[in-house]
Amino acid sequence: MTPEQMSEKASRLFLDGFHCSQAVFAVGAEMLEVDAPDVISAMAPFGGGIASTGNICGTLSGAIAALGLLMGKKEPSARDHRAMWRLSFKMVRKFEAITAQYGGMNCTDIARVDWKDRDQVKAFYKAPDSRRCTECARIIGETAMELGKLLEEVDLK
């Protein structure tokens, strides 16, 4: 899967019903050829800015988790791949650039939704011209593309 294909698919998965965190992680796992439905499920509460708090956008959480899927240690005594922290930091910087025009990386900056206000949440999910369909889907696509580019850089040797 190319970074461009990741972009398109992540946006589509989000618009089809995945949370932002799930959409980005899912395409990252697919690019890595890892079947991780349990992890996709575990990524759900990162939507809405981590548990609907409006904090850090779940899109970034999904991207960082995909990097961890590839390079993170699987046992306490193991070591993380030497490039994990560098690439994770690069992903954060890329996400900062993608979201700069919104004033920050928080979900409330981007989606402009109070996740505790039922009417705002309904409008976010139902309105065809909502920020979900415009801004969030675009950010998810751009982030997935940048994740794909970073994953192409990884040399696991």
Phi, psi and omega in degrees: 000131180276162175303323179294319177293323177299317180302308181297315184291319180298316178300316181295315178301320178295311181293336177277348175137346176291153169287161182305316181299319180291318183298314182290316178299317184301317180286329175296314179297320179296319178298325180278357181060043177245126176273111187226055182299328179292323178288322176302316177298317181295338180282348185306313185287002176276350176291158180071020179078054182060097176062037179058032177270346183084005180284210185314129181303134180298339178303315179293320178300318179296320180293315180296321179296324178295321176296319177295324178303320181280319193242354182282153179289152182251353178220149182305325184274354181281176177242146172290153174300140185301336182269354186301311183292320180297314181289325176297318177297317177299322179296319177299315180297319178296320179293322175302318179293319180298322185261003184304321183294347179265352179092004178163178183264001181280148179303321181295331176290323187272302186278337182055048180236134169270105187294350177266354179262106186304320181293320178295320180295315178301314180297321180300317183276333188260326185288126183295339180250020181291167178299334177301314184281340183253286187291310185296315180298323179293314180297319178298315179297315180296319180294317178299322179295316179295322175300315179301319178296319179294319180296329177293336181283340190289128172245107185282005179278000000 
